[in-house]
C-alpha cells in the first residue's frame, strides 16, 4: 500500500471504461489539496477529499485478503477520526470489512442510498414548454429556494439560509448553472465538474409544486446537448430509489453504466 497524489498514473491504469464514469467523483477528489488517496497498484484505490467528506473505494477482481486488510486499516483510521464518515463502494467488496469494523470498532455500516451512474452519448430532446435561462441577479430568491429543496430531498436536512444565499451569490452569472423558466423559474441544474472527457451534472431539482411535468427532461436534455457540442460526455448520478428521475434521464438518452452504494454508520447517527 502507498499513499499517492491526484496526478498518479494508477487512476488511468485501474479505472477504465465505464468505471471512469461510475467513479467520476475521483476527478473531484484528485484535485483537492488535502486529498487522501491510497492504492496497492493492482486492486483498489481509496480516495477522500478530506476527513469530513465521503470516502470512495474502487476495487476490482484482484481484490484479495491482503487488499481487504489494507483497506480495513485505512477505513479504521478514517472512522476513528470521523465516525460519521460515509463510504461509497460496491457492496460485494465490503461485507468482510464492515463486519470487522463492527466487531472491532462498534460501527455498523448500512445502506444509505444507492447511486446509479449514467452517461449520455446522444441526447434525445423532448417537447418543450419554457426555455433554458442563465442565472441572473433577479433569479437569486428562486435559486435559494431550489437549493434548499434539493438539500432536503437528498439529506433530509434543512440547509441554513446563509449557505443557500452563498450558493445563489456564487452561481449568479455562472456558466455552470442552468435554470428552466416557464413563466417563473421552475428547475435548476449545475455542471459540478468538467474535464476534457466528462462533465458531471448535479443539483438537478424542480420546484415541488411543479414536479412531474417534464421539466427535468427539458432542462437536463438541453444542458446535455450543450456539453456534447463542446465535445465532452455528460454524466450524472441518480438515486436508485427515485424511479421518476431515473425514467426521466433514460427518456432523454442517458444510459446506465454502473452502480455504487453509499453507506453510513448507523451507530453514529
For each residue, the residues with C-beta under 8 A, 3 or more apart:
1: 38 39 40 70 74
2: 38 39 40 41
3: 36 37 38
4: 8 10 37 38 39
5: 8 35 37
6: 29 30 31 32 35 37
7: 30
8: 4 5 11 37 39
9: 12 13
10: 4 13 14 39 41 45
11: 8 14 15 26 30 45
12: 9 15 16
13: 9 10 41
14: 10 11 39 41 42 43 45 58 60
15: 11 12 19 20 23 26 45 58
16: 12 19 20
17: 20
18: 21 22 117 119 257 258
19: 15 16 22 23 58 258
20: 15 16 17 23 24 197 198
21: 18 24 117 118 119 198 233 235 257 258
22: 18 19 117 257 258 259 260
23: 15 19 20 26 56 58 260
24: 20 21 27 28 117 193 198 200 235
25: 28 29 56 88 200
26: 11 15 23 29 30 45 47 56 58
27: 24 30 31 193 195 198 200
28: 24 25 31 32 49 192 193
29: 6 25 26 32 35 37 47 48 49 56
30: 6 7 11 26 27 35 37 47
31: 6 27 28 35
32: 6 28 29 35 49 50
33:
34: 49 50
35: 5 6 29 30 31 32 47 48 49 50
36: 3 46 47 48 50 51 78
37: 3 4 5 6 8 29 30 45 46 47 48
38: 1 2 3 4 45 46 47 70 74
39: 1 2 4 8 10 14 44 45 46
40: 1 2 43 44 66 67 70
41: 2 10 13 14
42: 14 62 67
43: 14 40 59 60 61 62 63 64 67
44: 39 40 57 58 59 60 63 67 70 71
45: 10 11 14 15 26 37 38 39 57 58
46: 36 37 38 39 55 56 57 71 74 75
47: 26 29 30 35 36 37 38 55 56 57 58
48: 29 35 36 37 51 53 54 55 56 78 85
49: 28 29 32 34 35 53
50: 32 34 35 36 53
51: 36 48 78 81 82 85
52: 82 85
53: 48 49 50 85
54: 48 85 86 87 88 262
55: 46 47 48 75 78 85 86 87 88
56: 23 25 26 29 46 47 48 88 89
57: 44 45 46 47 71 87 88 89 90 93 94
58: 14 15 19 23 26 44 45 47
59: 43 44 63 67 71 89 90 93
60: 14 43 44 63
61: 43
62: 42 43 67
63: 43 44 59 60 67 68 93
64: 43 67 68
65: 68 69
66: 40 69 70
67: 40 42 43 44 59 62 63 64 70 71
68: 63 64 65 71 72 93 96 97
69: 65 66 72 73
70: 1 38 40 44 66 67 73 74
71: 44 46 57 59 67 68 74 75 97
72: 68 69 75 76 97 100 101
73: 69 70 76 77
74: 1 38 46 70 71 77 78
75: 46 55 71 72 78 79 87 97 101
76: 72 73 79 80 101 104 105
77: 73 74 80 81
78: 36 48 51 55 74 75 81 82 85
79: 75 76 82 83 85 101 105 107 265
80: 76 77 83 105
81: 51 77 78 85
82: 51 52 78 79 85
83: 79 80 107 265 267 268
84: 264 265 268 269
85: 48 51 52 53 54 55 78 79 81 82 265
86: 54 55 112 262 263 264
87: 54 55 57 75 94 109 262 263 264
88: 25 54 55 56 57 115 260 261 262 263
89: 56 57 59 93 94 260 261 263
90: 57 59 93 94 259 260 261
91: 94 95 111 261
92: 95
93: 57 59 63 68 89 90 97
94: 57 87 89 90 91 97 98 109 263
95: 91 92 98 99
96: 68 99 100
97: 68 71 72 75 93 94 100 101
98: 94 95 101 102 108 109 263
99: 95 96 102 103
100: 72 96 97 103 104
101: 72 75 76 79 97 98 104 105 107 109
102: 98 99 105 106 107 108 109
103: 99 100
104: 76 100 101
105: 76 79 80 101 102
106: 102 267
107: 79 83 101 102 265 267 268
108: 98 102 265 266 267
109: 87 94 98 101 102 263 264 265 266
110: 263 264 266
111: 91 114 261 262 263
112: 86 261 262 263 264
113: 239 240 241 261 262
114: 111 239 240 241 259 260 261 262
115: 88 237 238 239 240 259 260 261 262
116: 237 238 239 240 246 256 258 259
117: 18 21 22 24 235 236 237 256 257 258 259 260
118: 21 235 236 237 238 249 250 254 255 256 257
119: 18 21 233 234 235 254 255 257
120: 123 224 228 233 234 235 249 252 253 254 255
121: 233 253 255
122: 228 253
123: 120 221 224 225 228 234 252 253
124: 221 251 252 253
125: 128 221 222 225 252
126: 214 217 218 221 251 252
127: 214
128: 125 131 218
129: 182 213 214 218
130: 180 181 182 183 186 215 218
131: 128 180 181 182
132: 178 179 180 181 219 222 223
133: 136 139 178 179 180 181 185
134: 173 175 177 178 179
135: 139 143 168 171 172 173 174 177 178 179
136: 133 139 172 173
137: 140 172 173
138:
139: 133 135 136 142 143 172 179 185
140: 137 143 144 168 169 172
141: 144 145 168
142: 139 145 146 179 184 185 188
143: 135 139 140 146 147 167 168 171 172 177 179 185 188
144: 140 141 147 148 161 164 165 167 168
145: 141 142 148 149 207
146: 142 143 149 150 185 187 188 205 207
147: 143 144 150 151 159 164 167 168 188 203 205
148: 144 145 151 152 158 159 161 164
149: 145 146 152 153 205 207 208
150: 146 147 153 154 188 203 204 205
151: 147 148 154 155 157 158 159 164
152: 148 149 155 156 157 158 159
153: 149 150 205
154: 150 151 239
155: 151 152
156: 152
157: 151 152
158: 148 151 152
159: 147 148 151 152 163 164
160: 163 164
161: 144 148 164 165
162: 165 166
163: 159 160 166 167
164: 144 147 148 151 159 160 161 167 168
165: 144 161 162 168 169
166: 162 163 169 170
167: 143 144 147 163 164 170 171
168: 135 140 141 143 144 147 164 165 171 172
169: 140 165 166 172
170: 166 167 174
171: 135 143 167 168 174 176 177 190
172: 135 136 137 139 140 143 168 169
173: 134 135 136 137
174: 135 170 171 177
175: 134
176: 171 190 191 192 194
177: 134 135 143 171 174 188 189 190 191 203
178: 132 133 134 135 188 189 190 191 219 222 223
179: 132 133 134 135 139 142 143 185 187 188 219
180: 130 131 132 133 185 186 187 188 206 215 218 219
181: 130 131 132 133 184 185 186
182: 129 130 131 186 210 215
183: 130 186
184: 142 181 207
185: 133 139 142 143 146 179 180 181 188 207
186: 130 180 181 182 183 206 207 210 213 215
187: 146 179 180 204 205 206 207 210 215 216 218 219
188: 142 143 146 147 150 177 178 179 180 185 203 204 205 219
189: 177 178 201 202 203 204 205 219 220 223
190: 171 176 177 178 201 202 203
191: 176 177 178 194 199 200 201 223 227
192: 28 176 200 201 202 203
193: 24 27 28 198 199 200
194: 176 191 198 199 200 227 232
195: 27 198 199 232
196: 232
197: 20 232 233
198: 20 21 24 27 193 194 195 232 233 234 235
199: 191 193 194 195 227 230 232 233 234 235
200: 24 25 27 191 192 193 194 235 236 237
201: 189 190 191 192 204 220 223 224 234 235 236
202: 189 190 192 236 237
203: 147 150 177 188 189 190 192
204: 150 187 188 189 201 216 219 220 236 245
205: 146 147 149 150 153 187 188 189
206: 180 186 187 210 211 213 215 216
207: 145 146 149 184 185 186 187 210 211
208: 149 211
209:
210: 182 186 187 206 207 213 215
211: 206 207 208 215 244
212: 244
213: 129 186 206 210
214: 126 127 129 217 218 248
215: 130 180 182 186 187 206 210 211 218 219
216: 187 204 206 219 220 245 248 249
217: 126 214 220 221 248 251 252
218: 126 128 129 130 180 187 214 215 221 222
219: 132 178 179 180 187 188 189 204 215 216 222 223
220: 189 201 204 216 217 223 224 236 248 249 252
221: 123 124 125 126 217 218 224 225 252 253
222: 125 132 178 218 219 225 226
223: 132 178 189 191 201 219 220 226 227 234
224: 120 123 201 220 221 227 228 234 252 253 254
225: 123 125 221 222 228 229
226: 222 223 229 230
227: 191 194 199 223 224 230 232 233 234
228: 120 122 123 224 225 231 232 233 234
229: 225 226
230: 199 226 227
231: 228
232: 194 195 196 197 198 199 227 228
233: 21 119 120 121 197 198 199 227 228
234: 119 120 123 198 199 201 223 224 227 228 254
235: 21 24 117 118 119 120 198 199 200 201 257
236: 117 118 200 201 202 204 220 249 254
237: 115 116 117 118 200 202 260
238: 115 116 118 242 245 246 249
239: 113 114 115 116 154 242 245
240: 113 114 115 116 246 259
241: 113 114
242: 238 239 245 246
243: 246 247
244: 211 212 247 248
245: 204 216 238 239 242 248 249
246: 116 238 240 242 243 249 250
247: 243 244 250 251
248: 214 216 217 220 244 245 251 252
249: 118 120 216 220 236 238 245 246 252 254
250: 118 246 247 253 254 255 256
251: 124 126 217 247 248
252: 120 123 124 125 126 217 220 221 224 248 249
253: 120 121 122 123 124 221 224 250
254: 118 119 120 224 234 236 249 250
255: 118 119 120 121 250
256: 116 117 118 250 259
257: 18 21 22 117 118 119 235
258: 18 19 21 22 116 117
259: 22 90 114 115 116 117 240 256
260: 22 23 88 89 90 114 115 117 237
261: 88 89 90 91 111 112 113 114 115
262: 54 86 87 88 111 112 113 114 115
263: 86 87 88 89 94 98 109 110 111 112
264: 84 86 87 109 110 112 268 269
265: 79 83 84 85 107 108 109 268 269
266: 108 109 110 269
267: 83 106 107 108
268: 83 84 107 264 265
269: 84 264 265 266
